[in-house]
Amino acid sequence: MNPAPHPRPAPGLPGRRGLLGGLLAGAALAAVPALAAPARAGARPAPAPAGPRATRPLLLGTYTSEGGGGTGIGTAAYDTGTGAITPGPVITGVENPSYLAPHPSGATVYAVAEQGAGAVTAVAVGPDGTYEVLGSRPTGGSGPTHLSVHPSGRWLLSANYTSGSVAVHPIAEDGSLGERTDLVTHTSPPPGPGQGGPHAHQIVTSPDGGHVLAVDLGTDTVYTYALDASAGTLTEVSRAALAPGSGPRHLAFHPGGRFAYLACELDNTMVVCAYDPATGALTPGPGQSTGTGSGVSYPAQPVVTGDGAYVYLANRGHNSLTRYAVEGGGAVLRLLDTVPVGGDWPRQLALSPDSSLLFAANQRSSTVTVFGVGPDGSLTGAGAPFPAPVAVCVLPLP
């Protein structure tokens, strides 16, 4: 089925997928190849030999119901030195996998099914490099756009954008998913200016593992929950109010665990938030410039280098990456500059496990661009953009 369109409050902004029919037609997109023909069940590129590896696996999220879109989860391999990407086959049987998240063990990957009847899917990653789809479970909401695995490895957390709710599923020993144990809908505060309701856009666990935070674009609020590790249920313990109409979308924690950086897509700002691990309280500071000039550039997602020294932000309208230096132990972001992303509408960013490479999934140009990350936080383009149909998520695996 085709997912129902997701409403957006700002005039001129496309639907949740940010795609118009014309963008998916014509010679330009016709020239973008699929990652490869759909693979035989369980197939992917052979794993690298034991010992030091020159390549590592890369997974790609897309939309399977869009004209000209993908056919499942794309697989590829990337060179850990140069960032060059080699295409692999496609994991089929997974609907609209627009966001991907790994299990801490590395044995399973999870995908949302971003559609009207939202679902989450588990995919096993075998030690021999094969994949197996383990099945899906409904999220109880519509349009899930984000998911993450609790550090314990026992619970999958997902955010339903269209219905404004967050869900919890148990994870079995084999990585498969059980029936949902909780569903919480954001019923207050009232939606922000121009919003038709709550729109949960992200759900993550704090670095200390003590709390779960849900970012809601529709209510301009970040909710903090305590997770009952036995029952898999969420209890709200705190909430942080952002500026009305700011549209908080995604946050990323500093590795020190006391600060988080929150991208607000509707007022084009980045917000430094103090975090109290004892109470779960998040305290937002003032909105800061993204360096993209006047107008709204719909910032999408921040990422933080493993050493906590630099933050990068994807700006979809500006087609750029903002670079910030982190100072004051994480309390301060200093704007450095913006760098062209080399694609159109960078929806999602990911750093390689050692933070030496930065990947950008460019939705409208159907490409992934790669940058080398210098010791000083500089970004250097690593080769030509890699074709990936309607690229909306890129996940480099260890």
C-alpha positions as CSV (number, residue, x, y, z in Angstrom):
1,M,0.0,0.0,0.0
2,N,1.1,3.6,-0.5
3,P,1.7,5.5,2.8
4,A,-0.6,8.4,3.5
5,P,1.2,11.7,3.1
6,H,2.4,13.3,6.2
7,P,1.2,16.9,6.8
8,R,3.7,19.7,7.3
9,P,3.0,23.0,8.9
10,A,5.2,25.3,6.9
11,P,4.0,26.7,3.5
12,G,6.0,25.5,0.6
13,L,7.5,22.5,2.4
14,P,6.8,19.2,0.6
15,G,5.2,16.3,2.5
16,R,7.2,14.2,5.0
17,R,9.0,12.5,2.2
18,G,9.9,15.8,0.6
19,L,9.3,14.4,-2.9
20,L,7.2,15.7,-5.8
21,G,6.2,13.5,-8.6
22,G,8.4,15.4,-11.1
23,L,11.4,14.7,-8.9
24,L,11.0,11.0,-9.4
25,A,10.6,11.1,-13.2
26,G,12.6,12.1,-16.1
27,A,16.0,11.3,-17.5
28,A,18.0,12.5,-14.5
29,L,16.5,9.9,-12.1
30,A,16.2,7.3,-14.8
31,A,20.0,7.4,-15.1
32,V,20.4,6.5,-11.4
33,P,20.8,2.7,-11.2
34,A,19.5,0.5,-8.4
35,L,22.1,-0.7,-6.0
36,A,21.8,-4.1,-7.8
37,A,19.1,-6.5,-8.7
38,P,17.2,-7.9,-5.7
39,A,19.4,-10.5,-4.1
40,R,18.6,-14.1,-3.4
41,A,17.3,-14.5,0.1
42,G,20.1,-13.9,2.5
43,A,22.7,-12.8,0.0
44,R,25.1,-9.8,0.3
45,P,28.7,-9.1,-0.6
46,A,31.2,-11.6,1.0
47,P,32.6,-10.4,4.3
48,A,36.2,-9.2,4.4
49,P,38.8,-11.7,5.6
50,A,39.5,-11.9,9.3
51,G,42.0,-9.4,10.8
52,P,42.4,-5.7,9.7
53,R,39.7,-4.9,7.1
54,A,39.9,-2.5,4.2
55,T,36.1,-2.6,3.7
56,R,33.1,-2.6,5.9
57,P,29.4,-3.1,5.3
58,L,27.0,-0.2,4.6
59,L,23.2,-0.4,4.6
60,L,20.9,2.0,2.8
61,G,17.3,3.0,3.7
62,T,14.8,4.1,1.0
63,Y,11.1,4.1,0.2
64,T,9.8,1.1,-1.7
65,S,6.4,2.6,-2.6
66,E,7.6,5.7,-4.3
67,G,7.9,5.7,-8.1
68,G,11.5,5.3,-8.9
69,G,12.3,4.3,-5.4
70,G,14.1,1.4,-3.9
71,T,13.1,-2.3,-3.6
72,G,14.3,-2.9,-0.1
73,I,17.3,-2.3,2.1
74,G,20.3,-1.6,0.0
75,T,23.6,-3.2,0.8
76,A,27.1,-2.0,0.0
77,A,30.6,-1.9,1.2
78,Y,32.8,1.1,1.9
79,D,36.6,1.4,1.9
80,T,37.6,2.5,5.4
81,G,40.5,4.6,4.0
82,T,39.1,6.2,0.9
83,G,35.3,6.1,1.6
84,A,34.7,4.6,-1.8
85,I,31.4,2.6,-1.9
86,T,30.9,-0.6,-3.8
87,P,27.3,-1.6,-4.5
88,G,25.8,-4.9,-3.3
89,P,22.5,-6.7,-3.6
90,V,19.2,-5.6,-2.0
91,I,17.5,-7.1,1.0
92,T,13.9,-7.5,-0.3
93,G,10.7,-8.2,1.6
94,V,11.1,-5.0,3.7
95,E,8.6,-2.3,3.1
96,N,9.5,1.4,3.2
97,P,12.7,1.0,5.3
98,S,13.3,4.8,5.7
99,Y,15.3,4.5,8.9
100,L,17.7,1.7,10.1
101,A,19.3,1.0,13.5
102,P,21.7,-1.8,14.6
103,H,21.4,-4.1,17.7
104,P,24.4,-3.5,20.1
105,S,25.5,-7.1,19.4
106,G,25.8,-6.4,15.7
107,A,23.7,-9.5,15.0
108,T,20.5,-7.8,13.9
109,V,19.4,-4.6,12.2
110,Y,16.0,-3.0,12.5
111,A,14.0,-1.0,10.0
112,V,10.9,1.1,10.2
113,A,8.1,0.6,7.7
114,E,7.1,4.3,7.1
115,Q,3.5,3.9,5.9
116,G,0.0,4.3,7.1
117,A,0.0,1.0,9.0
118,G,3.3,1.5,10.7
119,A,5.6,-1.4,11.4
120,V,9.1,-2.4,12.5
121,T,11.1,-5.2,10.9
122,A,14.0,-7.3,12.2
123,V,16.8,-8.4,9.9
124,A,19.4,-10.9,11.2
125,V,23.1,-10.4,10.1
126,G,24.9,-13.8,10.0
127,P,28.5,-14.3,10.9
128,D,29.1,-15.4,7.3
129,G,27.8,-12.1,6.0
130,T,24.3,-13.2,5.0
131,Y,21.0,-11.5,5.9
132,E,17.7,-13.0,6.9
133,V,14.4,-11.1,7.4
134,L,13.0,-12.2,10.8
135,G,9.6,-10.6,10.5
136,S,7.7,-7.4,11.3
137,R,5.5,-6.1,14.1
138,P,3.0,-3.2,14.0
139,T,3.9,-0.1,15.8
140,G,0.3,0.8,16.7
141,G,0.7,4.1,14.9
142,S,1.2,5.6,11.5
143,G,4.3,6.9,9.6
144,P,7.1,5.7,11.9
145,T,10.2,7.6,11.0
146,H,12.8,6.6,13.6
147,L,13.8,3.7,15.8
148,S,16.6,2.8,18.2
149,V,17.7,-0.1,20.3
150,H,17.9,0.3,24.1
151,P,21.6,-0.3,25.2
152,S,20.4,-3.4,27.1
153,G,19.6,-4.9,23.7
154,R,16.2,-6.1,25.0
155,W,13.9,-3.4,23.7
156,L,13.2,-1.7,20.4
157,L,12.0,1.9,20.6
158,S,10.1,3.5,17.7
159,A,8.6,6.9,16.9
160,N,5.4,7.3,14.9
161,Y,5.5,10.6,13.1
162,T,1.9,10.9,11.7
163,S,0.1,9.7,14.8
164,G,2.5,11.4,17.3
165,S,3.2,8.3,19.4
166,V,6.1,6.2,20.6
167,A,6.2,2.4,20.9
168,V,8.2,-0.3,22.6
169,H,8.8,-3.9,21.4
170,P,10.7,-6.7,23.2
171,I,13.7,-8.2,21.4
172,A,14.1,-12.0,21.6
173,E,17.5,-13.8,22.0
174,D,17.6,-14.4,18.2
175,G,16.9,-10.7,17.5
176,S,13.3,-11.1,16.4
177,L,10.6,-8.9,17.8
178,G,7.7,-9.7,20.1
179,E,4.3,-8.0,20.4
180,R,4.4,-4.4,21.4
181,T,4.5,-3.8,25.2
182,D,3.7,-0.1,25.2
183,L,2.3,2.8,23.1
184,V,2.3,6.4,24.3
185,T,0.6,9.1,22.4
186,H,1.7,12.8,22.9
187,T,-1.6,14.4,23.9
188,S,-0.2,17.5,25.5
189,P,0.9,20.3,25.2
190,P,-1.3,21.4,22.3
191,P,0.3,21.3,18.8
192,G,2.6,24.2,17.9
193,P,1.7,26.9,15.4
194,G,0.5,25.5,12.1
195,Q,0.7,21.9,13.3
196,G,-2.3,19.6,13.1
197,G,-1.2,17.4,16.0
198,P,1.8,15.7,17.6
199,H,4.5,14.4,15.4
200,A,7.1,12.2,17.2
201,H,10.2,12.3,15.1
202,Q,12.9,10.6,17.1
203,I,13.3,8.3,20.2
204,V,16.7,7.6,21.8
205,T,18.2,6.5,25.0
206,S,20.5,8.8,27.0
207,P,24.2,7.8,27.1
208,D,24.0,6.5,30.6
209,G,21.0,4.3,29.7
210,G,18.8,5.8,32.4
211,H,16.2,7.6,30.3
212,V,14.5,7.5,27.0
213,L,13.9,10.8,25.1
214,A,11.3,11.4,22.4
215,V,11.5,14.5,20.2
216,D,8.1,15.7,19.0
217,L,8.1,18.2,16.1
218,G,4.4,18.8,16.4
219,T,4.2,19.8,20.0
220,D,7.6,21.5,20.1
221,T,8.5,19.3,23.0
222,V,11.1,16.7,24.1
223,Y,9.6,14.1,26.4
224,T,11.8,12.1,28.9
225,Y,10.6,8.7,29.9
226,A,11.8,6.1,32.4
227,L,11.7,2.6,30.8
228,D,10.6,-0.3,33.0
229,A,13.3,-2.9,32.0
230,S,11.1,-5.8,33.0
231,A,7.7,-4.8,31.6
232,G,8.9,-2.7,28.6
233,T,6.6,0.3,29.5
234,L,7.4,4.0,29.5
235,T,6.6,6.5,32.3
236,E,7.0,10.2,31.6
237,V,9.4,11.9,34.1
238,S,10.1,15.2,32.5
239,R,9.5,17.3,29.4
240,A,11.4,20.2,27.8
241,A,9.5,23.0,25.9
242,L,11.1,24.4,22.8
243,A,10.2,27.7,21.2
244,P,6.7,27.6,19.7
245,G,6.8,26.7,16.1
246,S,10.5,25.7,16.2
247,G,9.8,22.1,15.1
248,P,12.4,20.1,17.0
249,R,13.4,17.1,14.9
250,H,16.5,15.2,16.0
251,L,19.0,15.4,18.8
252,A,22.5,14.0,19.3
253,F,24.2,13.6,22.7
254,H,27.8,14.6,23.4
255,P,29.7,11.5,24.5
256,G,30.1,13.1,28.0
257,G,26.4,12.6,28.5
258,R,25.7,16.0,30.0
259,F,24.7,17.9,26.8
260,A,22.7,17.3,23.6
261,Y,22.4,19.2,20.4
262,L,18.9,19.6,19.0
263,A,18.1,20.5,15.4
264,C,14.9,22.5,14.9
265,E,13.7,22.3,11.4
266,L,11.0,25.0,11.3
267,D,12.9,27.9,12.7
268,N,16.3,26.9,11.3
269,T,18.2,26.7,14.5
270,M,20.4,24.4,16.6
271,V,19.9,24.3,20.3
272,V,22.4,23.2,22.9
273,C,20.5,21.4,25.8
274,A,21.9,20.6,29.2
275,Y,21.0,17.1,30.4
276,D,20.7,15.9,34.0
277,P,21.3,12.1,34.1
278,A,19.8,11.9,37.6
279,T,16.4,13.3,36.8
280,G,16.3,13.0,33.0
281,A,15.6,16.7,32.7
282,L,16.6,18.3,29.4
283,T,17.1,22.1,29.6
284,P,17.2,23.9,26.2
285,G,19.3,27.0,25.6
286,P,18.6,29.6,23.0
287,G,18.4,28.7,19.3
288,Q,21.7,29.2,17.4
289,S,22.4,29.9,13.8
290,T,22.9,27.1,11.3
291,G,25.0,29.4,9.1
292,T,22.6,29.0,6.2
293,G,21.5,32.6,6.0
294,S,17.9,33.9,5.9
295,G,14.9,31.7,5.3
296,V,14.2,28.2,6.5
297,S,16.6,25.5,5.4
298,Y,14.9,22.6,7.2
299,P,17.9,21.3,9.2
300,A,17.5,17.5,9.6
301,Q,20.0,15.8,11.8
302,P,23.1,16.5,13.9
303,V,25.9,14.0,14.5
304,V,28.8,14.2,17.0
305,T,32.3,12.9,16.5
306,G,33.3,10.1,18.8
307,D,35.8,12.4,20.7
308,G,33.0,15.0,21.1
309,A,35.1,17.7,19.4
310,Y,32.9,18.5,16.4
311,V,29.2,18.5,15.4
312,Y,27.8,18.3,11.9
313,L,24.3,19.3,10.8
314,A,22.5,18.4,7.6
315,N,20.6,21.3,6.0
316,R,18.1,20.1,3.4
317,G,17.0,23.4,1.8
318,H,20.6,24.7,1.8
319,N,22.0,21.4,0.6
320,S,24.9,21.9,3.0
321,L,26.6,20.6,6.2
322,T,27.1,23.0,9.0
323,R,30.3,22.5,11.0
324,Y,30.5,23.4,14.7
325,A,33.4,23.1,17.1
326,V,32.4,21.9,20.6
327,E,33.8,23.9,23.5
328,G,33.3,24.2,27.2
329,G,33.1,20.4,27.8
330,G,30.1,20.2,25.5
331,A,28.3,23.3,26.7
332,V,29.1,25.5,23.7
333,L,28.9,25.1,19.9
334,R,31.0,27.5,17.9
335,L,29.8,27.9,14.3
336,L,32.7,27.3,11.9
337,D,31.2,27.3,8.4
338,T,28.9,25.4,6.0
339,V,30.1,22.9,3.4
340,P,28.2,22.0,0.2
341,V,26.9,18.4,0.6
342,G,27.3,17.6,-3.0
343,G,23.7,16.3,-3.3
344,D,20.1,17.4,-3.0
345,W,18.1,17.3,0.2
346,P,20.4,15.6,2.7
347,R,18.0,13.8,4.9
348,Q,20.3,11.9,7.2
349,L,23.9,11.8,8.3
350,A,26.1,9.0,9.8
351,L,29.7,8.8,10.9
352,S,31.8,5.7,10.5
353,P,32.6,3.9,13.8
354,D,35.9,5.7,14.1
355,S,34.5,9.1,13.0
356,S,37.0,9.3,10.1
357,L,34.2,9.3,7.4
358,L,30.9,11.2,7.2
359,F,28.1,9.8,5.0
360,A,25.1,11.9,3.8
361,A,21.9,10.4,2.4
362,N,20.6,12.8,-0.2
363,Q,16.9,12.1,-0.8
364,R,16.1,14.1,-3.9
365,S,19.3,13.4,-5.9
366,S,19.2,9.7,-4.9
367,T,22.8,9.7,-3.9
368,V,25.1,9.2,-0.9
369,T,28.0,11.5,-0.6
370,V,31.1,10.7,1.5
371,F,33.6,13.1,3.3
372,G,36.8,12.4,5.0
373,V,36.9,14.0,8.5
374,G,40.2,15.6,9.4
375,P,41.6,15.9,12.9
376,D,40.6,19.6,12.8
377,G,37.0,18.7,11.9
378,S,37.5,19.7,8.2
379,L,35.5,17.8,5.6
380,T,37.1,16.6,2.3
381,G,34.9,15.1,-0.4
382,A,35.7,11.4,-1.0
383,G,35.0,10.6,-4.6
384,A,31.9,11.0,-6.7
385,P,28.4,10.7,-5.2
386,F,27.2,7.1,-5.0
387,P,23.9,6.3,-6.7
388,A,21.2,5.0,-4.3
389,P,17.5,5.3,-5.1
390,V,15.7,7.8,-2.9
391,A,18.5,7.6,-0.3
392,V,17.0,8.6,3.1
393,C,19.2,6.6,5.5
394,V,22.8,5.4,5.5
395,L,24.1,3.0,8.2
396,P,27.8,2.1,8.2
397,L,28.3,-1.0,10.3
398,P,31.4,-1.9,12.4
